C-alpha cells in the first residue's frame, strides 16, 4: 500500500454535520464548521497535528468495534478540532467537531464509516482552531484509512496481569483472563480470576474444542490442565496432568513451560527437565527477565496417557523449548541454544530466581541467543532437527515462531538477546519452508511479541508496549504476499492498569466460554501461595493465605509453619512460637519446623529452649544447614564459642558455598585467637564472593596481624574499592602501607581522610609520621602543631601526650644534611 502524503491539501468540500457523541452534541448544521472549511479551502497545506492512532494506511477489519482516534497538536492555542472524513463514493463527507484530541465514533457512525471505506481508502482530516477565531487555521493533518473485506471472525482469549511482575507472582489472584470478540464495544467479560496459584501459557486445538493451560496444582509446578471448551469450564483434579511424571525417578525437577496443544488435540508438547532465568527486574516497563537455559521437548499422548521425549529435540547439551505445531501436525518448530549452568545458583532448583543468581546476565550482560529449528513429529518418533533458514544463524535471538493456519507463513520474534519481554523484540515473517526474513510493517517502536493468527489466517494479533509500561494488544492484516498493515491498537479490550499478554484466537463463537472455575484449589494451594508471599517478604499476604489453608484443613502442619514464619516476619515472635509449636505438634519429626521454632525462640532470647529444639532438628536431619546455623547462633549468644564453632563448621561442610555461615565461623575463630583458621575461611569467602566487603577487610587485618602486610594490603585495598567512603578501612590500609614503608601511598590516604575530617588529630599525627619517614621535617612539625591544637580542643590527653613526644623527638634530632625531595 503506497505511502500517503501527510499534509493537508486543498479540496475539502462542504460537509454533512454529524454529532460528536459526548464531546460536542450538534443537533443541526453548525456555522463554525462552514467557517473552518472555508478557511481550509483557502490554504494549501498545514502542519502541527500528528496522529498517534490510527496510523496512515491503517486497515480495519469489518467486525472491529469503533477505535479511538488520538492525535497531538503542537499549537498551544488550539482548543477545537474539526474532523472531516471524505470517501470515494461521491456521497457527502462527514464532519465532527470536538473539544479534545481524542474521538471515538458512535457505533452507528462507525458502521457507516466502515461500509463506505471497504476496499477504497477514506481520508481523515483533523483541523485545529481556536474557538474564539475559527477562521484562523492553526494546525492540521490527514491520514488514509480503509476497511478490509476480511473479517477477524474469531474471539480472543488473553490474560491481564498487574505490574510489576514480582507483585503478580506474589499474589496470582490478581491475574485474570478475558474472552470475547474484537467487535465488542466494551471489554470482553472476565472468564477466570482470583486463582491463588499461577496460571500461565495457554493454547487451543485447531478446531477450538480443547484448552490447555499451565497451572500450579498442589506442590507441583509441572501441572497442566486439559479441558474441553464449553460455556462453563471446570478445572479439577480429573483434568490435570503433570509433566513431572516424565522420568520422575531421575529426580530432575520439571516446570513444563511453554506447552502447546496439537492441532488435532491428541498431543501436547512441552519443555521438561527445564531450568530458566526467571528473575524480577526493577521498574514497570520490563519488570522480568525470562528465558530457558535447559530443557528437552516432551510429548504427552492423551489417548495413551503417556509421556515420552521427542527424539531429535531431547539433547541435554542443548536447551530446546518454545515448541509450536504446524497446522497439519506433521512438524514442530522450537527455539534452541547451547544449554547453560548458572554460576551463582546452587541447591534445589527453583522457579523465581534472585538478581544475584543471574548476575552474569543482569549485571554482566552475558549474551544468550536462540535459533529456530524444524523437526518432523512422525507420530512422536521425531527425526533430525534442522535450523530454519531466515530464523537461525543470524547473530540474533529468534523465538516464538507461529505458523499461519494455511501453513504458508511463519511469523517469529527476533531480538538481540534472550526471549520474553525484550524491548527490541520485533516480528518477522518467512515462508514456512524457510527463506529471507522480512520485518513486519506492523511492529510498534517497542516490544512486539505473543502473536497469534486468526483461524482464517487474515489477521495477526500481538502484544506491544510502544507508549506505556502496560502491554497492549494490536492487530494487523496479513495479505497473500505476507505483507502486513500498520498496527491497530485494541485498547478497548484491555484495562489501563493491566498488561495484556498471551492473546490467542480461538476457533469458536464469542460466547463459547462463559466462565472457567477451579475446583482443585485446596489447603495445599493456599500454602503454596503463602510461601510465595514469604519469598517476597509480604508477611501480611502470607498470613492471610496461611489462615485460609488452616480454614480448609486445620491439620495442615505446613500451613501453621507458614503462619509462624509470617508472624516471625512481622516480629510478632509470641504468635510465631504459638503457630510453629502447633506445626510441630502435628508433625513432631519435621526438622525444618523445629529449626523455624528455634529461630523464633532465639528472637525472644529463650536460648535454652531454642537449643533443645535445634538439637532435635539436627538429630533428625544431620544435613540441616539452617539448624546448625541457628544452633551455633544460640550457643554463641550464650558465650559458648567453641560450641558455635562446632555447629557452624558442620554447616559449611554441608553447604560450602554459604558465605554468611562461613563468615560467622571465621569471625569466631578470630575472636578465640585462632587466627590461622580464621584466615583459611576468610580466604574461601573472598574466592567465592570477591564482593564480600567485610571478609576482604577482615582477611586483610588478620593477615597484617600475622605480619603478612603485603597480602593484607591487597585485601584491604579490595575492601576499600568496594566501599570507598569507609574511613576505618582507609585508616587501616594507610597504617598497613606505613608499616610496609610505603609512605607516599600511605600519605595519599591520610590526606584524603583529612579532606573529609580536617580536625582528626590522630590521622594528622600519622600523616606527620609519614612526613618524618620521607625526610620532610618541616611538614611534619607543621602537621604536628595542627594535630596538637585539635587534640587540645578535643581534650584528648592521651593523644596530646603522644603528639608532644613526637614533637620533642623531632626537635632533639638534628635535621638531615640531605633532605629527601618533597
C-alpha positions, 0 to 999 in steps of 0.5 A: 500500500503506497505511502500517503502524503501527510499534509493537508491539501486543498479540496475539502468540500462542504460537509454533512454535520454529524454529532460528536457523541459526548464531546460536542452534541450538534443537533443541526448544521453548525456555522463554525464548521462552514467557517473552518472549511472555508478557511481550509479551502483557502490554504494549501497545506498545514502542519502541527497535528500528528496522529498517534492512532490510527496510523496512515494506511491503517486497515480495519477489519469489518467486525472491529468495534469503533477505535479511538482516534488520538492525535497531538497538536503542537499549537498551544492555542488550539482548543477545537478540532474539526474532523472531516472524513471524505470517501470515494463514493461521491456521497457527502463527507462527514464532519465532527467537531470536538473539544479534545484530541481524542474521538471515538465514533458512535457505533452507528457512525462507525458502521457507516464509516466502515461500509463506505471505506471497504476496499477504497481508502477514506481520508481523515482530516483533523483541523485545529482552531481556536474557538474564539477565531475559527477562521484562523487555521492553526494546525492540521493533518490527514491520514488514509484509512480503509476497511478490509473485506476480511473479517477477524471472525474469531474471539480472543482469549488473553490474560491481564496481569498487574505490574510489576511482575514480582507483585503478580507472582506474589499474589496470582489472584490478581491475574485474570483472563478475558474472552470475547470478540474484537467487535465488542464495544466494551471489554470482553467479560472476565472468564477466570480470576482470583486463582491463588496459584499461577496460571500461565501459557495457554493454547487451543486445538485447531478446531477450538474444542480443547484448552490447555493451560499451565497451572500450579496444582498442589506442590507441583509446578509441572501441572497442566490442565486439559479441558474441553471448551464449553460455556462453563469450564471446570478445572479439577483434579480429573483434568490435570496432568503433570509433566513431572511424571516424565522420568520422575525417578531421575529426580530432575525437577520439571516446570513444563513451560511453554506447552502447546496443544496439537492441532488435532488435540491428541498431543501436547508438547512441552519443555521438561527437565527445564531450568530458566532465568526467571528473575524480577527486574526493577521498574514497570516497563520490563519488570522480568527477565525470562528465558530457558537455559535447559530443557528437552521437548516432551510429548504427552499422548492423551489417548495413551496417557503417556509421556515420552521425549521427542527424539531429535529435540531431547539433547541435554547439551542443548536447551530446546523449548518454545515448541509450536505445531504446524497446522497439519501436525506433521512438524514442530518448530522450537527455539534452541541454544547451547544449554547453560549452568548458572554460576551463582545458583546452587541447591534445589532448583527453583522457579523465581530466581534472585538478581544475584543468581543471574548476575552474569546476565543482569549485571554482566550482560552475558549474551544468550541467543536462540535459533529456530529449528524444524523437526518432523513429529512422525507420530512422536518418533521425531527425526533430525532437527534442522535450523530454519533458514531466515530464523537461525544463524543470524547473530540474533535471538529468534523465538516464538515462531507461529505458523499461519493456519494455511501453513504458508507463513511463519511469523517469529520474534527476533531480538538481540538477546534472550526471549520474553519481554525484550524491548527490541523484540520485533516480528518477522515473517518467512515462508514456512519452508524457510527463506529471507526474513522480512520485518513486519510493517506492523511492529510498534517502536517497542516490544512486539511479541505473543502473536497469534493468527486468526483461524482464517489466517487474515489477521495477526494479533500481538502484544506491544508496549510502544507508549506505556509500561502496560502491554497492549494488544494490536492487530494487523492484516496479513495479505497473500504476499505476507505483507502486513498493515500498520498496527491497530491498537485494541485498547478497548479490550484491555484495562489501563492498569493491566498488561495484556499478554498471551492473546490467542484466537480461538476457533469458536463463537464469542460466547463459547466460554462463559466462565472457567472455575477451579475446583482443585484449589485446596489447603495445599494451594493456599500454602503454596501461595503463602510461601510465595508471599514469604519469598517476597517478604509480604508477611501480611499476604502470607498470613492471610493465605496461611489462615485460609489453608488452616480454614480448609484443613486445620491439620495442615502442619505446613500451613501453621509453619507458614503462619509462624514464619509470617508472624516471625516476619512481622516480629510478632515472635509470641504468635510465631512460637504459638503457630510453629509449636502447633506445626510441630505438634502435628508433625513432631519429626519435621526438622525444618519446623523445629529449626523455624521454632528455634529461630523464633525462640532465639528472637525472644532470647529463650536460648535454652529452649531454642537449643533443645529444639535445634538439637532435635532438628539436627538429630533428625536431619544431620544435613540441616544447614539452617539448624546448625546455623541457628544452633551455633547462633544460640550457643554463641549468644550464650558465650559458648564459642567453641560450641558455635564453632562446632555447629557452624563448621558442620554447616559449611561442610554441608553447604560450602558455598554459604558465605554468611555461615562461613563468615560467622565461623571465621569471625569466631575463630578470630575472636578465640585467637585462632587466627590461622583458621580464621584466615583459611575461611576468610580466604574461601569467602573472598574466592567465592564472593570477591564482593564480600566487603567485610571478609576482604577487610577482615582477611586483610587485618588478620593477615597484617596481624600475622605480619603478612602486610603485603597480602593484607594490603591487597585485601584491604585495598579490595575492601576499600574499592568496594566501599570507598567512603569507609574511613576505618578501612582507609585508616587501616590500609594507610597504617598497613602501607606505613608499616610496609614503608610505603609512605607516599601511598600511605600519605595519599590516604591520610590526606584524603581522610583529612579532606573529609575530617580536617580536625582528626588529630590522630590521622594528622599525627600519622600523616606527620609520621609519614612526613618524618619517614620521607625526610620532610621535617618541616611538614611534619612539625607543621602537621604536628602543631595542627594535630596538637591544637585539635587534640587540645580542643578535643581534650584528648590527653592521651593523644596530646601526650603522644603528639608532644613526644613526637614533637620533642623527638623531632626537635632533639634530632638534628635535621638531615644534611640531605633532605629527601625531595618533597 
